[in-house]
């Protein structure tokens, strides 16, 4: 009888040690996963959700997340609002989930999206960190800047309508708004 109690006690202690080791491993893995989380990964898990974004110019934008790229967000606000991630100072309304197995973020950088707007001659409003807003058409996009042909809203880019061209560093862009 005493041997049976001793063996039962030893088995209970072994099970407790295994359970403790397993729980410690789970905690360690959770910490490692949290440490590897990126903002892009968390935002990807919220595609389709409506979130609030505070931007460098202190504007608060509440909109549905349409797409997330490596350095940008596309929001539906009415029309399209393209935000460089560098212009976002905080996000409100996100849950704790992250896009683990959803696939990689769009690897297309912001400059490629801006070149698409230039190719399509899409009229845009570009808001800058200094508070200015440029209305016109993206003419060209370099590695770290874009050229905006300034013309009145609602008018197509025509030689007679263009009042000038501004060269804007990408670091100065808060957001790019287009109709489509």
Residue pairs with C-beta under 8 A, 6 or more apart in sequence:
37 98
39 85
39 91
40 68
40 69
40 70
40 85
40 105
41 98
41 99
41 100
41 105
42 94
42 97
42 98
42 99
43 65
43 68
43 73
43 91
43 94
44 68
44 98
44 99
44 102
44 105
45 95
45 97
45 98
45 99
45 102
46 65
46 94
46 95
46 97
47 65
47 66
47 67
47 68
48 64
48 65
49 64
49 65
49 93
49 94
50 62
50 63
50 64
50 65
50 93
51 62
51 63
51 65
51 91
51 92
51 93
51 94
52 60
52 61
52 62
52 91
52 92
52 93
53 60
53 61
53 62
53 63
53 73
53 75
53 83
53 88
53 90
53 91
53 92
54 60
54 88
54 89
54 90
54 91
54 92
55 61
55 83
55 87
55 88
55 89
55 174
55 175
56 87
56 88
56 89
56 129
56 174
57 127
57 129
57 131
57 174
59 127
59 174
61 75
61 77
61 81
61 83
61 175
63 75
63 76
63 77
63 81
64 75
64 76
64 77
65 73
65 74
65 75
66 74
66 75
66 76
66 80
67 73
67 74
67 106
68 74
68 105
68 106
69 105
69 106
69 107
69 108
69 109
69 110
69 113
70 105
70 106
70 107
70 108
70 109
71 84
71 85
71 86
71 109
71 110
72 82
72 83
72 84
72 85
72 109
72 110
72 113
73 82
73 83
73 85
73 88
74 80
74 81
74 82
74 83
74 113
75 81
75 82
75 83
77 177
79 177
79 178
79 179
79 180
80 177
80 178
80 179
80 180
81 175
81 176
81 177
82 110
82 113
82 114
82 175
82 176
82 177
82 178
83 174
83 175
84 110
84 170
84 173
84 174
84 175
86 171
87 129
87 173
87 174
87 175
110 170
111 141
111 142
111 143
111 170
114 138
114 141
114 146
114 176
115 138
115 141
117 124
117 138
117 176
117 178
118 137
118 138
118 139
118 140
118 141
118 146
121 137
121 156
121 157
122 137
122 138
122 178
122 179
122 180
123 135
123 136
123 137
123 153
123 154
123 156
123 157
123 178
123 179
124 135
124 136
124 137
124 138
124 148
124 176
124 177
124 178
125 133
125 134
125 135
125 153
125 176
125 177
125 178
126 133
126 134
126 138
126 146
126 148
126 168
126 173
126 175
126 176
126 177
127 133
127 173
127 174
127 175
127 176
127 177
128 134
128 168
128 172
128 173
128 174
129 171
129 172
129 173
129 174
130 172
134 148
134 150
134 166
134 168
135 150
135 151
135 152
135 153
136 148
136 149
136 150
136 151
136 157
136 162
137 148
137 149
137 151
137 157
138 146
138 147
138 148
138 149
138 176
139 146
139 147
139 148
139 149
139 165
140 146
140 147
141 147
144 169
144 170
144 171
145 167
145 168
145 169
145 170
146 167
146 168
146 170
146 173
147 165
147 166
147 167
147 168
148 165
148 166
148 168
149 157
149 162
149 164
149 165
150 162
150 163
150 164
150 165
150 166
151 157
151 158
151 161
151 162
151 163
152 161
155 161
